[in-house]
Amino acid sequence: MFVSTFKGGFLLVNMEKIIKLLPQFVIGVVCGLIFLTTGVDKAQAFFLPLPKLPPLSQLLPISRFFPLLKPLPTLAPLSDQISPIPTTVSITPASSLTPTVTPSITFTPTPSLTQTATPTLTPTLTPSSTPTATPTPTITLTITPSETPTPTIELIPTETVILTETPTVTSTPTVTVEVTPSETPAPTEIQPSPTETPYPTVSATPELIAYWKIDEGVGNTIHDVSGNGYDLNVTGDPEWSDDLPPSTVSNTKSVVFSGNDYAMLANQDHNSAFDFTDSFTIEAWMKTAPDSSMESAVVSKNPAYVMWVWGTLRNFITGSYGSNSISINDGSWHHVAIIWDGSKAWTAVDGKVEFAMDKEKPINNIGIPLYVGTYNVTDPNYFFVGSLDEIKIYNHARSQEELLLDAGIFRSVVVNEIMWAGSSMSTADEWVELRNMTPSIIDLTDWIIESLGSGSNNVVITNGSIPANGYFLISNYNKTDSIINIDPNIVTSSISLNNDGEQLILKDQFGHSVDSANGDSTWFAGDETTDNEKSMSRKTPPGDGTVTDNWFTSNVTKNIDSGVLEKASPMDDNNP
């Protein structure tokens, strides 16, 4: 064993291992020299035939030279002797990028009420040392429509028409606004509560602004007979007709618009006379064509106000409207009106007034043309198709009584049948039948039939109402003591009709004449032949009750006892 000193330490060298490694070292040196002098190929060729040498210990045993030397103990591998040094590694992650989305909203309005909002997302990258999660942004769009629309609405009709001069019911309606996009006039329909709202009182200085009687019968000019000179010119080819509304107002003609006609003021400078700021009333007689279902206007100053027809009558005022519950698209004459008193609006059909909506001032109408028969002259789809007559415009809100007077009140209820001759049961078996010509219930309380009683006395209906399009029978006897086999509405002993003839006059509670039957003398129709009596019956539709041609002698048997020879049809249609 050799001992060598190196920097103060001892290094024990195992001579046997050194001797074992010596041949390999020599061979390595030789190989290196061959590589350097001959190249790789020749070096490989040189080594291939080289035989494997036995260990040096076999060639030259150390024990022969060093008999006293003993081999050193075998050392464990260095890797087993060296313990790994624990190391804490701190890993710093690379910077992460957190996208922050900033929405940019582009709002594109369209002419209709449908707006399109297109969000544009612009990403902004902001480095962050710690990864974070950014939620998807939520975009909230608040869209305020620039126009007000189309509905649609259902109004709850009142049960009866209360004809009183001073209203006693006061309430505040509940108004629900439903916004629906639609075409011009793009209104917001307002549905009132079913409770009544007091009808407006007449303003202190009422004034008739225009009155177009429409009696010309020829040409394209409709004259204003109010004295203000606001004549109308008709564009198109109007048809003048003898078909007249059932009004007591003197009347000779009506005008028919076929869907290609409308009227406007002959002098456009007169439009300012119809710029109402506080109140107005517009009235007209109208009859739609039987096959007409289009929306149109009778009178308009759109978008200020429109008397609008679309199945029912609608009162349109600056973006909102309310509807009447009565259908007027039935091919029959109707008296219609829209009213505004500065804060509330109403509609009226055939004398029945209904609350439409709350509508405060102002209304925007300065400089807008007035039209009759349309509210959009550029589109014939909105032209009125049907007949018009007796158009009036006031600068104040008219009362219900005034509306009835203006309408003529038109025979809303008529004397429809008169059994003036009695019957085989009694000469006093007399009765009178009234007929409601409107689609509304009408309260008959305090109505009067003049000359129906004995000695030309009047008979007063103390209470009762007549159904829509129905009948009301006033009889001296009940069905047990009469040839009628249906219960009368009123049984009274007051009826006493002169067989020689007389005129009956029906008046409402205000004393206005509603209808007249017969002339001043002989009965127009009927038969007093004993046991074969026949009633005097009104034709349908009823014309002027004072004209002979509008009556006939009954030839039907309806609602009377079987086996009798009398002819009559109490509480039923007069026709066979």
Secondary structure, 3 states (H helix, E strand, C coil): CEEEEECCEEEEECHHHHHHHHHHHHHHHHHHHHHHHHCHHHHHHHHCCCCCCCCHHHHCCHHHHCCCCCCCCCCCCHHHHCCCCCCCCCCCCCCEEEEEEEEEEEEECCCCCCCEEEEEEEEEEEEECCCCCCCCCCCCCCCCCCCCCCCCCCCCCCCCCCCCCCCCCCCCCCCEEECCCCCCCCCEEEECCCCCCCCCCCCCCCCEEEEECCCCCCCCEECECCCCCCCEEEECCCEEECCCCCCCCCCCCEEEEECCCEEEECCHHHHHHHCCCCCEEEEEEEEECCCCCCCEEEEEECCCEEEEECCEEEEEECCEEEEEEEECCCCCCEEEEEEECCCEEEEEECCEEEEEEECCCCCCCCCCCCEECCCCCCCHHHCCEEEEEEEEEECCCCCHHHHHHHHCCCCCEEEEEEECCCCCCCCCCCEEEEEECCCCCEECCCEEEECCEHHHCCEEECCCEECCCCEEEEECCCCCCCCECCCCCEECCCECCCCCCCCEEEECCCCCEEEEECCCCCCCCCECCCCCCECEEECCCCCCCCCHHHEEECCCECCECCCCCCEECCCCCCCC
